Amino acid sequence: MDNQRRYNVERSCLRCHERKIRCDKKSPCTRCARQNVACQYPGPSRVKRQPPKKSMTDVAARLEQLERSITALVHERPSQVHTPQAALPPYENSNSPYTGALATPTSGSPAAPVEKPEFQGYPDFLGKDGRYINEPLLSRVLEKEQELRSVLGSPNDTSSPRRVPIVKAEGLLANPLLMQLDPKELYPSRWQATVLWQTFLSRVDPLVKVIHVPSVQSQIFAAINRPESVRADIRALLFAIYFAATTALLSDDFQNQKIIADLRKFKQGLEISLYHADFMDAPTITSLQAMIIYQTCYRYSNSGRSGWTMHGLTIRAAQSIGLQRDGKHFKLPELECELRRRLWWHIHAADSRVTEDHGLSVPENNIGDTDLPLNIDDQSLSESATTHISQSRWTEMTFSLIIMETNARRQEIMSNLNKFSNADQILAEFRESIEEKYLRHSDPDIPIQRFGFLLGQLLLFKTEICARQKLIHLRGQQASSIDYEISQKTLLIACTALETGLEMHSDEILRGFRWLTTTYTQYHLLTYILWHMCVYPGGLLDERAWRGINIQFAMMEDPSWPDPGPKWSIIVQLRDKALRAREARDSTQSQKIVRETAIEPAPAYTFDIDGWDPDCVDISDWNSLAQSLSLLQ
């Protein structure tokens, strides 16, 4: 008892402590003895009081220790880690125009495989609210101090006090005056909405495959019937679907004022819905799906730089929820992983296209480590399944995958051209891999499959031409050292590619997709062909090239054709110069005939281009092209 008294001598007994009255700390204490109740003191087994909170000095010391750990990790990790792709089978079609043009004569070593860098990043974190964090110090802290993750609430979380923003960035997407509109006036009738949904499924969804129709269809019809009862981001997706379907209908009847009015109305509905969904501060998979559908169709109505700006916004929003990281790193459900893959790669492909559309050259964004989507139909994707397998056939994703994989592989090839000992072999293997994986499964009688086959061929042709230009540019070859036969082979590929694009536009069975094909102006092809005809007028392929150019320009003069964009004026200028070169060549030929008749020596024909040659400049970089065009002035 004495030991217990010594241990607890400065503590009140339990009864006095509970009643919060003064205790004389005797055993028993006077109050307990007076009331004839048991007097007990806290024993040694009682949990001791919590230690005092750490000081700012202790916190700073711990952070300094974490920083040293991160620095050590950075120094230990190699600067670049590459995982070579599996070698592809050789391409042996000797009749193809792709053989024998780019082999490096000084090296006989086998072609280097296309390399894809592994994801270079720090420990990252995906919160329950969808917020993605990979900032080095904070990620490291969250990795070590998991209890801190609970403080990262959702931007929409009202449980923690947050100051209401004074201004919102959504002014980029929604005019404040639109808030005065009655949202009910922006919705179509339920019957019109149903028709637009079916139009979207047949003419837009096969080309922009970012949603999983079986799982989203019930939400779509719930929004059609009761738009006020669904989340704002679902309403945004609904208006994006309306906008896309209306764009497809507008391509059939471009002068229909009712369709134009509906298009503007649905655009307003999308902007208001994105504003209510707090898209700029709290993007979701659904709101990003709405944005990519909207932006893909937006180009038909507006070719200005606003499309480029919005794509930058969409990329940043996607990165803010970690779409550049594959969902399997965060142990997400398989269906959610697949939807994230579809969305990220569509965003990446659209960004590549809009870059070319505006002649801008920007550093390549880190595409992260997100896997390509599976080649699989929506019906084969199940919310309950844990694994899915790509199909070796044409599926609902094949068209999109042709674009995604071809663009991704082209960027890898273009970035590593200077490392290849035999670029011809790499390009041939690249072509065969795309043909074997996707194009051979196409049925030319089915519209979407025919469209996918033609587009795949066009993208492969385009890769070949850009690779030839960049490789010659990297080698620093002069115009006089370039073989005329090689130049003619490149022109043959360009003419074939242009004719493929014209077939996509003119084929009656593909009319339902014309809203998209008319926005794909083939600037690289037109630039190379016209440039070549400025330098080498009167070649063997001259008539074929001019026939394709004239058909393309006739199409562009059609009032129903959307505005081709800011680069078209340069194409027009190139055509004018090519026509003058052709006229000068014809005039020279006529003078030659006259001189030969008079038995006079005929001077050799020359066209003053100051060493300007189409095969010496990397036309994949529009800035480089613009500098070369200045030689024509």
C-alpha positions as CSV (number, residue, x, y, z in Angstrom):
1,M,0.0,0.0,0.0
2,D,2.9,2.3,0.8
3,N,4.3,1.8,-2.7
4,Q,1.0,2.5,-4.3
5,R,0.6,5.6,-2.2
6,R,4.0,6.9,-3.2
7,Y,3.2,6.2,-6.9
8,N,-0.1,8.1,-6.7
9,V,0.6,10.5,-3.9
10,E,0.1,13.5,-6.1
11,R,-3.1,12.2,-7.7
12,S,-6.6,12.6,-6.5
13,C,-8.6,9.4,-5.7
14,L,-10.9,8.2,-8.5
15,R,-14.2,9.4,-6.7
16,C,-12.9,12.9,-6.0
17,H,-11.5,13.1,-9.6
18,E,-14.8,12.1,-11.1
19,R,-16.8,14.6,-8.9
20,K,-14.1,17.2,-9.5
21,I,-13.7,18.1,-5.9
22,R,-10.5,18.7,-3.9
23,C,-8.9,15.5,-2.4
24,D,-6.5,15.5,0.5
25,K,-4.8,12.5,-1.0
26,K,-4.9,10.4,2.2
27,S,-5.6,6.7,2.1
28,P,-8.6,6.6,2.5
29,C,-9.1,10.4,1.8
30,T,-11.2,12.3,4.3
31,R,-14.3,12.7,2.0
32,C,-14.5,9.0,1.2
33,A,-14.1,8.0,4.8
34,R,-16.8,10.5,5.9
35,Q,-19.2,9.0,3.3
36,N,-18.1,5.4,4.1
37,V,-17.3,4.5,0.5
38,A,-14.3,2.7,-1.0
39,C,-11.4,5.0,-1.8
40,Q,-9.3,4.0,-4.8
41,Y,-6.4,5.7,-6.5
42,P,-5.2,5.2,-10.1
43,G,-2.8,2.2,-10.2
44,P,0.4,1.6,-12.1
45,S,-1.5,-0.1,-14.9
46,R,-3.4,3.1,-15.9
47,V,-2.4,4.4,-19.3
48,K,0.0,7.2,-18.9
49,R,-0.8,10.7,-20.2
50,Q,0.1,11.5,-23.9
51,P,3.5,13.1,-24.3
52,P,3.5,16.8,-25.1
53,K,3.2,17.8,-28.7
54,K,6.3,18.0,-30.8
55,S,7.7,21.5,-31.3
56,M,8.3,23.1,-34.6
57,T,12.0,22.3,-34.2
58,D,11.1,18.6,-34.1
59,V,8.9,18.9,-37.2
60,A,11.6,20.7,-39.1
61,A,14.2,18.1,-38.1
62,R,11.9,15.3,-39.4
63,L,11.2,17.1,-42.7
64,E,15.0,17.6,-43.1
65,Q,15.5,13.9,-42.6
66,L,12.8,13.1,-45.3
67,E,14.5,15.6,-47.7
68,R,17.8,13.8,-47.3
69,S,16.1,10.5,-48.0
70,I,14.6,11.8,-51.2
71,T,17.9,13.3,-52.3
72,A,19.6,10.0,-51.8
73,L,16.9,8.2,-53.8
74,V,17.4,10.7,-56.7
75,H,21.1,10.1,-56.8
76,E,20.7,6.3,-56.7
77,R,18.2,6.1,-59.6
78,P,19.6,6.1,-63.2
79,S,18.9,9.1,-65.3
80,Q,17.2,7.1,-68.0
81,V,15.8,3.6,-68.0
82,H,14.6,2.2,-71.3
83,T,12.6,-1.0,-71.9
84,P,13.1,-2.1,-75.5
85,Q,10.0,-3.3,-77.2
86,A,10.0,-6.8,-78.6
87,A,11.4,-7.0,-82.1
88,L,8.9,-7.1,-84.9
89,P,9.0,-9.4,-87.8
90,P,10.6,-8.0,-91.0
91,Y,8.5,-6.5,-93.7
92,E,9.3,-8.3,-97.0
93,N,6.9,-6.9,-99.6
94,S,9.4,-6.0,-102.3
95,N,6.7,-4.3,-104.3
96,S,6.0,-1.7,-101.7
97,P,7.3,1.9,-102.1
98,Y,8.7,1.6,-98.6
99,T,11.8,-0.5,-99.3
100,G,15.4,0.6,-99.9
101,A,15.2,4.3,-99.4
102,L,16.4,5.1,-95.9
103,A,19.1,2.6,-95.2
104,T,22.3,4.1,-93.8
105,P,25.1,3.0,-96.2
106,T,27.8,3.2,-93.5
107,S,26.4,0.6,-91.1
108,G,25.3,-2.9,-91.5
109,S,24.2,-3.5,-87.9
110,P,20.7,-4.7,-87.1
111,A,18.1,-2.1,-86.5
112,A,17.7,-0.8,-83.0
113,P,14.4,-1.6,-81.4
114,V,12.0,1.3,-80.7
115,E,12.5,2.2,-77.1
116,K,9.8,3.5,-74.7
117,P,11.1,5.1,-71.5
118,E,9.8,3.7,-68.2
119,F,7.8,6.1,-66.0
120,Q,10.2,8.4,-64.3
121,G,8.6,9.6,-61.1
122,Y,8.6,9.7,-57.4
123,P,6.2,7.8,-55.1
124,D,2.7,9.0,-56.1
125,F,-0.6,8.9,-54.4
126,L,-4.2,8.8,-55.6
127,G,-6.7,10.0,-53.0
128,K,-10.3,8.7,-52.6
129,D,-11.5,12.0,-54.0
130,G,-9.6,11.4,-57.2
131,R,-6.8,13.9,-56.5
132,Y,-3.4,12.8,-57.8
133,I,-0.2,13.9,-56.1
134,N,3.4,13.1,-57.2
135,E,5.2,16.2,-55.9
136,P,8.5,14.7,-54.5
137,L,8.4,15.9,-50.9
138,L,4.7,15.6,-50.3
139,S,4.5,12.2,-51.9
140,R,7.3,11.0,-49.7
141,V,5.6,12.3,-46.6
142,L,2.3,10.7,-47.6
143,E,4.1,7.4,-48.2
144,K,5.7,7.5,-44.7
145,E,2.9,9.2,-42.8
146,Q,-0.3,7.5,-44.1
147,E,-2.5,9.0,-41.4
148,L,-1.9,12.4,-43.1
149,R,-3.9,11.2,-46.1
150,S,-7.1,11.7,-44.3
151,V,-6.6,15.5,-44.2
152,L,-6.6,15.6,-48.0
153,G,-10.3,16.1,-48.4
154,S,-12.2,16.6,-51.7
155,P,-12.2,20.1,-53.1
156,N,-16.0,19.8,-52.8
157,D,-15.8,18.6,-49.2
158,T,-17.9,20.9,-46.9
159,S,-16.8,19.2,-43.7
160,S,-13.7,21.4,-43.4
161,P,-13.9,25.2,-43.5
162,R,-12.7,26.6,-46.8
163,R,-12.9,30.2,-47.9
164,V,-15.2,30.7,-50.8
165,P,-13.2,31.7,-53.9
166,I,-13.6,35.4,-54.8
167,V,-13.4,34.6,-58.5
168,K,-13.6,31.3,-60.5
169,A,-11.6,30.3,-63.5
170,E,-14.6,28.8,-65.2
171,G,-15.0,32.1,-67.1
172,L,-12.9,30.4,-69.8
173,L,-15.7,27.9,-70.3
174,A,-18.9,29.7,-69.2
175,N,-19.9,33.3,-69.8
176,P,-21.4,34.6,-66.5
177,L,-24.3,36.0,-68.5
178,L,-25.3,32.4,-69.3
179,M,-26.2,32.0,-65.7
180,Q,-29.2,34.2,-66.3
181,L,-30.7,31.6,-68.6
182,D,-33.3,29.1,-67.5
183,P,-31.5,25.7,-67.8
184,K,-34.8,24.1,-68.7
185,E,-34.8,26.1,-72.0
186,L,-31.5,24.4,-73.0
187,Y,-32.8,20.8,-72.8
188,P,-34.2,19.2,-76.0
189,S,-37.5,17.3,-75.8
190,R,-37.1,13.8,-74.5
191,W,-37.8,12.4,-78.0
192,Q,-35.2,14.6,-79.6
193,A,-32.8,13.7,-76.9
194,T,-33.4,10.0,-77.6
195,V,-32.8,10.6,-81.3
196,L,-29.6,12.5,-80.6
197,W,-28.4,9.7,-78.3
198,Q,-28.9,7.1,-81.1
199,T,-27.1,9.5,-83.6
200,F,-24.2,9.7,-81.2
201,L,-24.0,5.9,-80.9
202,S,-23.9,5.4,-84.7
203,R,-21.8,8.4,-85.9
204,V,-19.7,9.7,-83.0
205,D,-19.1,6.9,-80.4
206,P,-17.4,4.6,-82.9
207,L,-14.8,7.3,-83.6
208,V,-14.4,8.8,-80.1
209,K,-14.6,5.8,-77.9
210,V,-14.3,7.2,-74.4
211,I,-17.5,5.9,-72.7
212,H,-18.6,2.4,-71.7
213,V,-22.1,2.4,-73.2
214,P,-23.6,-0.5,-71.1
215,S,-22.7,1.1,-67.8
216,V,-23.5,4.7,-68.8
217,Q,-26.7,4.2,-70.8
218,S,-29.0,4.1,-67.7
219,Q,-27.4,7.3,-66.4
220,I,-28.0,9.0,-69.8
221,F,-31.7,8.1,-69.9
222,A,-32.1,9.1,-66.2
223,A,-30.6,12.5,-67.2
224,I,-32.9,12.7,-70.2
225,N,-36.0,12.1,-68.1
226,R,-34.9,13.9,-64.9
227,P,-32.0,16.2,-65.7
228,E,-32.2,18.0,-62.3
229,S,-31.8,14.8,-60.4
230,V,-28.3,13.8,-61.7
231,R,-24.9,15.2,-61.0
232,A,-23.7,18.2,-62.9
233,D,-20.8,16.3,-64.6
234,I,-23.4,13.8,-66.0
235,R,-25.4,16.7,-67.3
236,A,-22.2,18.0,-68.9
237,L,-21.7,14.6,-70.6
238,L,-25.3,14.6,-71.8
239,F,-24.9,18.1,-73.4
240,A,-21.6,17.0,-74.9
241,I,-23.4,14.0,-76.5
242,Y,-26.1,16.4,-77.8
243,F,-23.5,18.7,-79.2
244,A,-21.6,15.9,-80.9
245,A,-24.7,14.4,-82.5
246,T,-25.9,17.8,-83.7
247,T,-22.5,18.4,-85.2
248,A,-22.8,15.2,-87.2
249,L,-26.3,16.3,-88.4
250,L,-25.0,19.7,-89.3
251,S,-22.4,18.1,-91.6
252,D,-25.4,16.8,-93.6
253,D,-27.2,20.1,-93.8
254,F,-24.8,22.9,-93.0
255,Q,-27.4,25.7,-93.7
256,N,-30.1,24.4,-91.4
257,Q,-30.6,27.3,-89.0
258,K,-32.5,25.1,-86.5
259,I,-29.5,22.7,-86.2
260,I,-27.2,25.7,-85.8
261,A,-29.4,27.1,-83.0
262,D,-29.5,23.8,-81.3
263,L,-25.7,23.5,-81.5
264,R,-25.2,26.8,-79.8
265,K,-27.8,25.9,-77.2
266,F,-26.1,22.6,-76.3
267,K,-22.8,24.4,-76.1
268,Q,-24.3,26.7,-73.5
269,G,-25.7,23.8,-71.6
270,L,-22.3,22.1,-71.5
271,E,-20.6,25.2,-70.2
272,I,-23.1,25.8,-67.5
273,S,-22.9,22.1,-66.5
274,L,-19.1,22.2,-66.3
275,Y,-19.4,25.3,-64.2
276,H,-21.8,23.6,-61.8
277,A,-19.6,20.5,-61.8
278,D,-16.6,22.7,-60.7
279,F,-14.6,21.3,-63.5
280,M,-11.6,23.5,-63.1
281,D,-11.1,22.7,-59.4
282,A,-12.6,19.1,-59.3
283,P,-12.5,17.4,-62.6
284,T,-13.9,13.9,-62.8
285,I,-13.7,11.0,-65.4
286,T,-17.2,12.0,-66.5
287,S,-16.5,15.7,-67.0
288,L,-13.3,14.9,-68.9
289,Q,-15.2,12.5,-71.1
290,A,-17.6,15.4,-71.8
291,M,-14.7,17.7,-72.6
292,I,-12.9,15.3,-75.1
293,I,-16.2,14.6,-76.9
294,Y,-16.9,18.3,-77.1
295,Q,-13.5,19.3,-78.2
296,T,-13.3,16.7,-80.9
297,C,-16.5,18.0,-82.5
298,Y,-15.7,21.7,-81.7
299,R,-13.2,21.8,-84.5
300,Y,-15.9,21.4,-87.1
301,S,-17.4,24.7,-86.0
302,N,-14.4,26.6,-84.9
303,S,-10.8,26.2,-86.2
304,G,-9.3,29.0,-84.1
305,R,-6.7,28.8,-81.4
306,S,-9.4,28.4,-78.7
307,G,-9.4,24.7,-79.5
308,W,-5.6,24.6,-78.8
309,T,-6.1,26.4,-75.5
310,M,-8.9,24.1,-74.3
311,H,-6.8,21.0,-75.1
312,G,-4.1,22.4,-72.8
313,L,-6.7,22.9,-70.1
314,T,-8.0,19.3,-70.6
315,I,-4.5,17.8,-70.3
316,R,-3.8,19.6,-67.1
317,A,-7.2,18.5,-65.7
318,A,-6.5,14.9,-66.7
319,Q,-3.0,15.0,-65.1
320,S,-4.5,16.5,-61.9
321,I,-6.4,13.2,-61.4
322,G,-3.5,11.0,-62.4
323,L,-4.7,9.8,-65.8
324,Q,-1.1,9.6,-67.0
325,R,-0.5,6.8,-64.5
326,D,-2.1,3.5,-65.1
327,G,-5.0,2.7,-62.8
328,K,-3.5,-0.7,-61.8
329,H,-0.9,1.2,-59.7
330,F,-3.7,2.4,-57.5
331,K,-5.5,-1.0,-57.4
332,L,-8.6,0.5,-59.1
333,P,-11.3,-1.8,-60.5
334,E,-10.6,-3.1,-64.0
335,L,-13.4,-1.3,-65.7
336,E,-12.3,2.0,-64.2
337,C,-8.7,1.3,-65.3
338,E,-9.9,0.7,-68.8
339,L,-12.0,3.9,-68.9
340,R,-9.0,5.9,-67.7
341,R,-6.8,4.4,-70.4
342,R,-9.3,5.2,-73.1
343,L,-9.7,8.8,-71.9
344,W,-6.0,9.5,-71.5
345,W,-5.0,8.2,-74.9
346,H,-7.8,10.0,-76.6
347,I,-6.6,13.2,-75.0
348,H,-3.1,12.5,-76.0
349,A,-4.1,11.8,-79.7
350,A,-6.3,14.8,-79.8
351,D,-3.5,17.0,-78.5
352,S,-1.1,15.7,-81.3
353,R,-3.7,16.6,-83.9
354,V,-4.5,20.1,-82.6
355,T,-0.7,20.8,-82.5
356,E,-0.4,20.1,-86.2
357,D,-3.6,22.0,-86.9
358,H,-2.1,25.2,-85.6
359,G,1.5,24.8,-86.7
360,L,2.8,24.8,-83.2
361,S,6.0,23.1,-82.0
362,V,6.0,22.3,-78.3
363,P,8.1,20.0,-76.2
364,E,6.6,16.5,-75.9
365,N,4.6,16.0,-72.8
366,N,5.4,13.1,-70.6
367,I,2.7,10.5,-71.6
368,G,3.3,8.7,-68.4
369,D,3.0,4.9,-68.1
370,T,-0.7,4.4,-68.8
371,D,-1.2,1.3,-70.9
372,L,-3.0,1.4,-74.2
373,P,-6.7,0.4,-73.9
374,L,-7.6,-3.2,-74.6
375,N,-8.9,-4.2,-78.1
376,I,-12.3,-5.2,-76.7
377,D,-16.0,-4.5,-77.1
378,D,-18.0,-2.8,-74.5
379,Q,-20.2,-5.8,-73.9
380,S,-17.0,-7.8,-73.0
381,L,-16.1,-5.4,-70.3
382,S,-17.6,-6.3,-67.0
383,E,-17.7,-4.3,-63.8
384,S,-17.3,-7.5,-61.8
385,A,-14.5,-9.1,-63.8
386,T,-10.9,-8.7,-62.5
387,T,-9.1,-9.3,-65.8
388,H,-9.9,-8.8,-69.5
389,I,-8.0,-9.8,-72.6
390,S,-7.5,-8.0,-75.9
391,Q,-9.2,-9.7,-78.8
392,S,-7.5,-10.6,-82.1
393,R,-10.3,-9.2,-84.2
394,W,-12.1,-6.0,-85.1
395,T,-13.8,-4.6,-82.0
396,E,-15.5,-1.3,-81.0
397,M,-12.1,-0.1,-79.8
398,T,-10.1,-1.0,-82.9
399,F,-10.6,2.3,-84.8
400,S,-9.5,4.4,-81.8
401,L,-6.5,2.1,-81.2
402,I,-5.3,2.5,-84.8
403,I,-5.0,6.2,-84.1
404,M,-3.6,5.9,-80.6
405,E,-0.9,3.3,-81.3
406,T,0.1,4.7,-84.6
407,N,0.6,8.2,-83.2
408,A,2.4,6.9,-80.1
409,R,4.8,4.7,-82.2
410,R,5.3,7.5,-84.7
411,Q,6.5,9.8,-81.9
412,E,8.9,7.1,-80.6
413,I,10.3,6.6,-84.1
414,M,10.7,10.3,-84.8
415,S,12.4,10.8,-81.5
416,N,14.9,8.0,-82.0
417,L,15.6,8.3,-85.8
418,N,19.2,9.4,-85.2
419,K,19.8,6.1,-83.2
420,F,18.6,3.7,-86.0
421,S,21.2,2.1,-88.2
422,N,18.5,1.0,-90.7
423,A,15.4,3.3,-90.6
424,D,13.9,1.5,-93.6
425,Q,13.7,-1.7,-91.5
426,I,12.2,0.1,-88.5
427,L,9.5,1.7,-90.7
428,A,8.7,-1.6,-92.4
429,E,8.4,-3.4,-89.1
430,F,6.2,-0.6,-87.8
431,R,3.9,-0.9,-90.8
432,E,3.6,-4.6,-90.6
433,S,2.9,-4.5,-86.8
434,I,-0.1,-2.1,-87.3
435,E,-1.4,-4.1,-90.3
436,E,-1.1,-7.4,-88.5
437,K,-2.6,-6.2,-85.2
438,Y,-5.5,-4.1,-86.6
439,L,-5.8,-3.5,-90.3
440,R,-6.0,-7.1,-91.5
441,H,-9.2,-7.6,-89.4
442,S,-11.1,-4.9,-91.3
443,D,-14.0,-5.7,-93.5
444,P,-14.2,-3.1,-96.4
445,D,-18.0,-3.5,-96.6
446,I,-18.6,-2.3,-93.1
447,P,-18.3,1.5,-92.9
448,I,-16.4,1.9,-89.6
449,Q,-14.0,-0.8,-90.6
450,R,-13.4,0.6,-94.0
451,F,-12.8,4.0,-92.5
452,G,-10.4,2.6,-90.0
453,F,-8.4,0.7,-92.7
454,L,-8.1,3.9,-94.8
455,L,-7.1,6.1,-91.9
456,G,-4.5,3.5,-90.8
457,Q,-2.9,3.5,-94.2
458,L,-3.0,7.3,-94.3
459,L,-1.2,7.5,-90.9
460,L,1.4,5.0,-92.0
461,F,2.1,6.9,-95.2
462,K,2.4,10.1,-93.2
463,T,4.9,8.5,-90.8
464,E,7.0,7.4,-93.7
465,I,7.1,10.9,-95.3
466,C,7.9,12.7,-92.0
467,A,10.6,10.1,-91.1
468,R,12.3,10.6,-94.5
469,Q,12.3,14.3,-94.1
470,K,13.7,14.3,-90.6
471,L,16.3,11.7,-91.3
472,I,17.7,13.7,-94.2
473,H,17.6,16.8,-92.1
474,L,19.5,15.1,-89.3
475,R,22.1,13.9,-91.6
476,G,22.6,17.4,-92.9
477,Q,22.5,16.4,-96.6
478,Q,22.5,19.1,-99.2
479,A,20.1,19.3,-102.1
480,S,22.7,18.3,-104.6
481,S,23.5,15.0,-102.7
482,I,19.9,13.8,-102.6
483,D,19.1,11.1,-105.2
484,Y,16.3,12.2,-107.6
485,E,14.9,8.6,-107.6
486,I,14.6,8.7,-103.8
487,S,12.8,12.0,-104.0
488,Q,10.4,10.6,-106.5
489,K,9.7,7.6,-104.2
490,T,8.8,10.0,-101.5
491,L,6.5,11.9,-103.8
492,L,4.8,8.6,-104.8
493,I,4.1,7.9,-101.2
494,A,2.7,11.4,-100.6
495,C,0.5,11.1,-103.7
496,T,-0.8,7.8,-102.6
497,A,-1.5,9.1,-99.1
498,L,-3.4,12.2,-100.5
499,E,-5.5,9.9,-102.7
500,T,-6.3,7.8,-99.6
501,G,-7.5,10.9,-97.8
502,L,-9.6,12.0,-100.7
503,E,-11.2,8.5,-100.8
504,M,-12.2,8.9,-97.1
505,H,-13.9,12.2,-98.0
506,S,-15.7,11.1,-101.1
507,D,-16.7,7.5,-100.3
508,E,-20.5,7.5,-100.0
509,I,-20.5,4.7,-97.5
510,L,-18.4,6.9,-95.1
511,R,-20.7,9.9,-95.3
512,G,-21.8,9.5,-91.7
513,F,-18.3,10.2,-90.6
514,R,-17.7,13.2,-92.8
515,W,-18.1,15.6,-89.8
516,L,-14.7,14.3,-88.7
517,T,-12.9,13.7,-92.0
518,T,-13.5,17.3,-93.1
519,T,-11.6,18.6,-90.1
520,Y,-8.5,16.5,-91.0
521,T,-6.6,18.8,-93.4
522,Q,-3.5,16.9,-94.5
523,Y,-1.0,19.7,-94.1
524,H,2.1,17.6,-94.2
525,L,1.1,15.8,-97.4
526,L,-0.1,19.0,-99.2
527,T,3.0,20.8,-98.1
528,Y,5.4,18.1,-99.4
529,I,3.7,17.6,-102.7
530,L,3.5,21.4,-103.5
531,W,7.0,22.0,-102.3
532,H,8.3,19.2,-104.5
533,M,6.5,20.6,-107.5
534,C,8.0,24.0,-106.9
535,V,11.5,22.4,-107.0
536,Y,11.0,19.7,-109.6
537,P,8.2,20.8,-111.9
538,G,7.4,18.4,-114.8
539,G,8.4,15.2,-113.1
540,L,7.0,11.7,-113.9
541,L,4.4,12.1,-111.2
542,D,3.5,15.7,-112.0
543,E,0.1,15.0,-113.5
544,R,-0.9,12.6,-110.8
545,A,0.1,15.1,-108.1
546,W,-1.7,18.0,-109.7
547,R,-4.9,15.9,-110.1
548,G,-4.9,15.2,-106.3
549,I,-4.2,18.8,-105.5
550,N,-6.9,20.1,-107.7
551,I,-9.5,17.7,-106.2
552,Q,-8.5,18.7,-102.7
553,F,-8.8,22.4,-103.4
554,A,-12.2,21.9,-105.2
555,M,-13.4,20.1,-102.0
556,M,-12.2,22.9,-99.8
557,E,-14.1,25.5,-101.9
558,D,-17.4,23.7,-101.1
559,P,-19.4,26.0,-98.8
560,S,-20.3,23.0,-96.6
561,W,-16.6,22.4,-95.8
562,P,-15.5,23.8,-92.4
563,D,-12.8,26.4,-92.2
564,P,-9.5,24.7,-92.8
565,G,-7.6,26.7,-90.2
566,P,-4.8,29.3,-90.1
567,K,-2.3,27.2,-92.0
568,W,-4.3,27.0,-95.1
569,S,-3.1,30.3,-96.4
570,I,0.4,28.9,-96.6
571,I,-0.9,25.9,-98.6
572,V,-2.5,28.4,-101.0
573,Q,0.7,30.3,-101.3
574,L,2.6,27.1,-102.1
575,R,0.2,26.1,-104.8
576,D,0.5,29.6,-106.4
577,K,4.3,29.2,-106.5
578,A,4.1,25.7,-107.8
579,L,1.8,26.9,-110.6
580,R,4.3,29.6,-111.5
581,A,7.1,27.0,-111.5
582,R,5.0,24.9,-113.8
583,E,4.3,27.8,-116.2
584,A,8.0,28.7,-116.2
585,R,8.9,25.1,-117.0
586,D,6.3,25.0,-119.9
587,S,7.6,28.3,-121.2
588,T,11.2,27.0,-121.2
589,Q,10.2,23.8,-122.9
590,S,8.4,25.8,-125.6
591,Q,11.5,28.0,-126.2
592,K,13.6,24.8,-126.3
593,I,11.5,23.4,-129.1
594,V,11.8,26.6,-131.0
595,R,15.6,26.7,-130.6
596,E,15.9,23.0,-131.6
597,T,13.9,23.8,-134.7
598,A,16.3,26.6,-135.5
599,I,19.2,24.3,-134.7
600,E,20.4,26.4,-131.8
601,P,21.8,25.1,-128.5
602,A,19.1,25.1,-125.8
603,P,20.0,26.3,-122.3
604,A,19.3,23.9,-119.4
605,Y,16.1,24.7,-117.6
606,T,16.6,26.0,-114.0
607,F,14.2,27.3,-111.5
608,D,15.8,29.8,-109.0
609,I,15.2,28.3,-105.6
610,D,18.5,29.2,-103.9
611,G,19.3,25.6,-103.0
612,W,15.8,25.1,-101.5
613,D,14.9,21.4,-101.5
614,P,11.9,19.6,-100.1
615,D,13.9,16.6,-98.9
616,C,16.3,18.7,-96.8
617,V,13.9,20.1,-94.2
618,D,12.1,18.3,-91.4
619,I,8.5,19.3,-92.3
620,S,7.2,17.5,-89.2
621,D,8.4,20.7,-87.4
622,W,6.3,23.6,-88.6
623,N,8.8,26.2,-87.3
624,S,11.5,24.6,-89.4
625,L,9.2,24.6,-92.4
626,A,8.3,28.2,-91.9
627,Q,12.0,29.2,-92.0
628,S,12.5,27.3,-95.2
629,L,9.5,28.9,-96.8
630,S,11.1,32.3,-96.3
631,L,13.5,31.3,-99.1
632,L,10.7,31.5,-101.5
633,Q,9.9,35.1,-100.8
